[in-house]
Amino acid sequence: MFYLVIDLLGVVSFAISGVLAALDKKLDIFGVFIIAFVTAVGGGTIRDILLGVEPVTWLQSNVYMYTIIVTVITGLLFRKKLKYLRTSLFLFDTIGIGLYTLVGVEKGVDAGLSAVMCMTLGTITACFGGVVRDTLCNEIPVIFHREIYATACVSGAAAYFLLRTLPISDDVIFLISIAIVIAIRLLAVRFGLALPNIYKKESKSAD
């Protein structure tokens, strides 16, 4: 039950980020739903395909579709209260990657994969819904920017396996690891932390 709640919170967070991205592009209601839907389940679908899960998770229970529908309707009803779309999009996207990273890691653990493979699976789960969203909205996906994004997911996933060596309950480890992903992403943006820019070096060499 605990992991289902975390999974659904991730669905809500990513669905809202999809709604905000679609509203920012002034899409119609159908477009808003499609963007919210692919953002919410895109990463998890790719994860399930890689794991050979049939059918994929969101097809196994109506709760995922109902959650997305309710989230989209709520987002549309209260869109005027979300005055700062960019800030809101960033916040919900950050919460989403934190939640989904650990959902993906846990799926990998349940499948008996190695720690490295679980970390990879967690990162895919967290990032690829956003990749699909940004691609459909004609934006360069955030994961391909210099910003700390996938790195935050990897860090949180790595922390999960390190914390498992300590005498801490699984639920607490789960929550701490999620918080680490979110904190790294927030701190990176707050202080302008980014990965090295290879193009800057190339331009200096050309000079």
N, C-alpha and C positions, 0 to 999 in steps of 0.2 A: 504493500500500500504506500509506503514511504517513497519508493522509487517511482511509482505511478504519479504521485503528487508532484514530484520534482519534474518528471517528464511533461506533465500537463502545464506546469508553470513555464517551462521552456517553450511549449507550443504557444501559450498566451503571449509571452514576451516577443517571440519572433513574429507572430501574427500581427501584433501591434506595430512592430517595426516595419512590416510589409505594408500595413495600412498607411502609415505615415509616409513611406516612400512613394506609394501610389498617389496619395493626395498631393504630395509635393510635385508630382508629374501631371496633376489634374486629370487623372484617369476616371472613367465612369465607374459605376458601382460594380459591374461585372469585372472590370479590370482591377479594382481594389481587392475584390475577393480572390482573384487568381494570384495576384502578387502576394497577398497575405498567406494563401494556401501553400504556394511553392516555398515561401520563406520558412513557414512553420514545419513542413514535412520533407523538404528537399534533402537536407543533410541526413536525416534519419532513413529516408528511402535508399539513398546511396549506401549507407551503412548496412542496411538489411540485405541489399542485393549482394554486397561483398561477403556477408556472412551466410548467404544462401537461405535466408529466412523467407518462407512462403506461407501465406501471403505476407507482404511487408506489414510492419506494426500497425500503421494507421488504418489498414484494411481489416484488422482483426477485431476492432471494436468501434462502435459508433461514437464513442465518447470523444475521440479525436476530432472528427468532423463537426460534431455539435459544439465542441469547445472553440474551434476556429470560426464557425458561423456566429456564435454569440460574441466572440471577441471582435469580429469585423463590424457587427451591428453596433456594439458598444463604442468602438472607435469612431464610427461615422456619426453617432449621436453626440459624442462629446468632442468632436474634432475642433470646434471653436475654442474649447478650453485649453487645447494643446497649442498655445501661442507660438512656441518656439519649436518648430518641427524638426530642425536639425539637431537641437539639443535632445529632444525627446527621442528621436530616431537613434541617436548615439547611445542614450541611456538604456533603452529597451534592447537594443542589439547587444550591448555589453552584458546585460543580465542574461540574455538568451545564450550567448556563447559560454558563459560560466556554467549555466545549468546543463546545457547539451553536451559540453565536454565530458562531464562526469557521467552522464547517461550513456554516452558512447563508450567510455572506458569500462563501465560496469557491464555493458553488453559483451565487450571483448573478454572480460574476466569470466563471465558466465560461459563463454564459448571455449574457454581454456587456452586463449591466446597468450603469447609472451607479453611482458610489460611494454616493450617497444611497439608491438603491434596494437596493443590496447591504447597506447598514447596516440598512435596514428589514427586509429578508429575514432577516438574521442575528438581529435582535431577535425577530421572529415565531417563528423556529425555536427559539430559546432559551426563550421565555416561554410559548408557548401550550400546551405539554404540561402545564405546571404550572397553567395556568388551568383546563384540563379536569379535572385531578386535584382541585384545590381545590373546583371546582364540584360534582363528584360526591361529594366528602366533606363537602358542605354548609359550606364555609368561604369567606370572602371571598378571592378570589385575591390572592396577594402583590403582583402587579403593580399592583393598584389601591390598595394602601396608600401611605402617605407614605414608606415605606422606599425607599432607593436600590436599585433592582432593574433595571428596563429601562434606566435611565440608565447603569448599569455596562456593560450590553451595548452600548449606543450608543458609549460611551467606548472600549471595547476594539475595536469595529469601526472607529471613526475612527482609532485608533492604528495599526491594520493598514494603512490607506491612506497614512498619514503615513510609516510605516516603509518602505513600498515605494519611497519616493523615495531611500532610503539604500542603499549597497552592502552589503546583508545578504541572506543566502540566504532563500528563501521559507519553508523549514521553521522557521528561527529566528524570522522575523517572525511566523509562525503561533503558535509557542509563547509568544513575548513578549506577543502580543495576548491570548491566553487567560489568561495570568498577570495581565494588567492588569484584565480583567473580574473575576476571582476576588479580586484584591487590593482593588479598589474596593468590592466587595460586603462583604468581610470588615471592612475599615476603617470602612465606613459603619455597620455593625451594632455594631462594637466601640466606636465613639465617638458613637453615637447620631445620625449625620448623616441628614437627611431633607429632602425637598422642602418648600417653604413650605406651611403649613396655612391654606387660604383660609377655613375655617369659624371659626377663632379670630378672624380679623379681622371677619367678619360678626357674630359674637356681641358683640364690643366696640362695633361700630357701633350694634347694637340697644340696647345699654345707654345 
